[in-house]
Amino acid sequence: MRKYIFESTAIFVGILLSFSVDRYNDERIEKENITQSVLTLVNEIESNIEYCEEHLKQLKNMVIVNKLITSDYNYLRKDSLINLHQKYPYGHSYDINGNILYWNEHSNYNNIYQWMITWWNTFSPEEIYFKSLINSGKLVLIDNSKVRKEIESVYTTRKERNFVNLKLLKQNSDKIFMWIDNKRNNQLDITSREFIFTNLIDLELKNLLNDRNYFLTLRVMSISKYIESLNNLKSVINLEYN
């Protein structure tokens, strides 16, 4: 009887130990996966820092160009706009490999009045790995509250501030588009944008362009702060996980 009890107890304890080992291994593997996911996020952060720094350079060029225009409206002449953009480029697109292509070719300048004065610079940082953390539920499983809160803040609240200022600039650009469309539609014949911008400048346009200086400054400020946030997040992760 005692032998039976001992064997039963030994089997029971063995099963408990087995479950404990399995649970420990599962928790260890889960923790390793979460750590790897956080470290992988650093790659995305570094990519976003590079993207935002280029974005900031473009915005600063936009500030320079617009301030020159509002200081002397003769800069709205086509040859002057071309010279400005060659010196302070910001209009761009991307090739199939994601490389930036600035619009400094002759063909780009054929329609310069359709984009250069109203360019608002779309903001689209990467967030694939962050969304993966969200969708997999790993973000809430990060034990380090400092890292978790910093990730949440950078990818939500602080990023959103950029979109708020982007929206203000886009609204200003839309008003400039509306101004020129109204001017063209009030002419007796088909009229080019170049003619409107060089011959029919009025107080409304001057006010819009001066407002544009302010909105561009806001965008420069928010992107600069966001770059600081990204660099800080990268430092926090590296400090806590390396």
C-alpha positions in Angstrom: 0.0 0.0 0.0 2.8 2.4 1.0 4.6 1.5 -2.2 1.5 2.3 -4.2 1.0 5.6 -2.5 4.7 6.5 -3.0 4.5 5.6 -6.7 1.3 7.5 -7.2 2.8 10.5 -5.4 6.0 10.3 -7.5 3.9 10.2 -10.7 1.8 13.1 -9.6 4.9 15.2 -8.7 6.5 14.2 -12.0 3.5 15.4 -13.9 3.5 18.7 -12.0 7.2 19.2 -12.7 6.7 18.4 -16.3 3.9 21.0 -16.5 6.0 23.5 -14.7 9.0 22.9 -17.1 6.7 23.2 -20.1 5.1 26.4 -18.8 8.6 27.8 -18.0 9.7 26.9 -21.5 6.6 28.5 -23.1 7.0 31.7 -21.0 10.7 31.8 -21.9 10.0 31.4 -25.6 7.2 34.0 -25.5 9.5 36.4 -23.7 12.3 35.8 -26.3 9.8 36.4 -29.1 8.6 39.6 -27.6 12.2 40.8 -27.1 13.0 39.9 -30.7 9.9 41.8 -31.9 11.0 44.9 -29.9 14.5 44.7 -31.3 13.1 44.3 -34.8 11.1 47.5 -34.3 14.4 49.3 -34.0 15.0 48.7 -37.7 11.7 50.4 -38.5 12.6 53.3 -36.1 15.9 53.8 -37.9 14.2 53.8 -41.2 11.7 56.4 -40.0 14.5 58.6 -38.6 16.1 58.6 -42.0 12.7 59.3 -43.7 11.9 62.1 -41.3 15.3 63.7 -41.7 14.8 63.9 -45.4 11.3 65.1 -44.9 12.5 67.8 -42.6 15.1 68.9 -45.2 12.3 69.3 -47.7 10.1 71.3 -45.3 13.0 73.6 -44.6 13.5 74.2 -48.3 9.8 74.9 -48.6 10.1 77.5 -45.8 13.0 79.2 -47.6 11.2 79.3 -50.9 7.9 80.6 -49.6 9.6 83.3 -47.5 11.5 84.5 -50.6 8.2 84.6 -52.5 6.4 86.6 -49.9 9.3 89.0 -49.7 9.3 89.6 -53.4 6.4 88.3 -55.6 8.6 88.5 -58.7 9.8 85.1 -57.5 6.5 83.7 -58.8 7.8 84.0 -62.3 8.5 80.7 -63.9 12.2 81.1 -64.4 12.6 82.3 -60.8 10.6 79.3 -59.4 12.8 76.9 -61.4 15.9 78.4 -60.1 14.6 78.3 -56.5 13.6 74.6 -56.8 16.9 73.6 -58.3 18.6 75.2 -55.3 16.0 74.2 -52.6 14.3 71.1 -54.0 11.3 69.5 -52.3 8.9 68.3 -55.1 9.5 64.6 -55.5 8.4 61.1 -56.2 9.9 57.6 -55.7 11.2 55.0 -58.1 10.2 51.3 -58.0 13.0 50.7 -55.4 11.8 53.4 -53.1 14.6 55.9 -54.0 13.6 59.5 -53.9 13.5 61.4 -57.2 13.5 65.2 -57.0 11.5 67.0 -59.7 14.4 68.9 -61.2 14.0 67.7 -64.8 12.7 70.0 -67.6 9.6 67.9 -67.9 8.7 68.5 -64.2 8.8 72.2 -64.7 6.2 72.2 -67.5 3.5 72.0 -64.8 5.4 73.8 -62.1 2.4 76.0 -61.2 0.3 73.0 -60.4 2.5 71.8 -57.6 5.4 74.0 -56.5 3.5 76.8 -54.8 0.9 74.5 -53.1 3.1 71.5 -52.2 2.2 70.2 -48.7 4.4 67.1 -48.5 2.6 63.9 -47.6 3.8 62.3 -44.4 3.9 58.5 -44.4 6.4 56.9 -42.0 6.6 53.1 -41.8 4.5 51.3 -39.1 4.4 47.7 -40.3 6.3 46.3 -37.2 4.4 48.5 -34.8 1.0 47.2 -36.3 2.4 43.7 -36.0 3.0 44.3 -32.3 -0.5 45.5 -31.9 -2.2 42.8 -34.0 -0.3 40.0 -32.3 -1.0 41.3 -28.9 2.7 41.5 -28.1 2.7 45.2 -27.3 0.7 44.7 -24.1 2.9 41.8 -23.1 6.0 43.9 -23.0 7.0 43.7 -19.3 9.1 46.9 -19.4 6.5 49.6 -18.9 8.9 52.3 -19.9 9.6 50.8 -23.3 5.9 49.9 -23.8 4.7 53.5 -23.0 7.4 55.1 -25.1 6.5 52.9 -28.1 2.8 53.7 -27.7 3.5 57.4 -27.4 5.8 57.7 -30.3 3.6 55.7 -32.7 0.3 57.4 -31.7 0.2 60.7 -29.9 3.5 62.2 -31.1 3.0 61.0 -34.6 -0.6 62.4 -34.7 0.7 65.9 -34.0 2.4 65.8 -37.4 -0.8 65.0 -39.1 -2.6 67.8 -37.3 -0.1 70.4 -38.7 -0.1 68.6 -42.1 -3.8 69.0 -42.3 -3.5 72.8 -41.6 -1.0 73.2 -44.4 -3.1 71.1 -46.8 -6.1 73.3 -46.1 -4.0 76.3 -46.9 -2.8 74.7 -50.2 -6.5 73.9 -51.1 -7.4 77.5 -50.6 -4.6 78.6 -53.0 -5.9 76.1 -55.5 -9.4 77.5 -55.1 -8.0 81.0 -55.5 -6.3 80.3 -58.8 -9.3 78.2 -60.1 -11.7 81.1 -59.4 -9.3 83.6 -61.1 -9.1 81.3 -64.2 -12.8 80.7 -64.3 -13.5 84.5 -64.2 -11.5 85.2 -67.3 -13.0 85.6 -70.7 -10.9 82.9 -72.3 -8.8 79.9 -71.3 -6.0 81.3 -69.1 -2.8 79.6 -67.9 -1.9 79.3 -64.2 1.4 81.1 -65.1 -0.5 84.2 -66.3 -2.6 84.2 -63.1 0.3 83.9 -60.8 2.4 86.5 -62.5 -0.3 89.1 -63.4 -3.3 88.8 -61.1 -1.7 88.6 -57.7 -4.0 90.2 -55.1 -4.3 90.6 -51.3 -6.1 87.3 -50.9 -3.2 85.4 -52.4 -0.7 87.4 -50.4 -2.5 86.6 -47.2 -2.7 82.9 -48.1 1.0 82.7 -48.9 1.9 84.6 -45.7 -0.3 82.1 -43.8 1.6 79.3 -45.5 4.8 80.6 -43.9 3.2 80.0 -40.5 1.9 76.5 -41.3 5.2 75.4 -42.8 7.0 76.6 -39.6 4.6 74.4 -37.6 5.4 71.4 -39.7 9.1 71.9 -39.3 8.6 72.1 -35.5 6.5 69.0 -35.3 8.8 66.9 -37.5 11.9 68.1 -35.6 10.2 67.0 -32.3 9.2 63.7 -33.8 12.8 62.9 -34.9 13.8 63.6 -31.3 11.1 61.2 -30.1 12.3 58.5 -32.5 15.9 58.8 -31.4 14.9 58.7 -27.8 12.8 55.6 -28.3 15.7 53.9 -30.1 18.0 54.8 -27.2 15.5 53.5 -24.6 15.1 50.2 -26.4 18.9 49.7 -26.9 19.5 50.5 -23.2 16.8 48.2 -21.9 17.4 45.3 -24.2 21.1 45.2 -24.9 
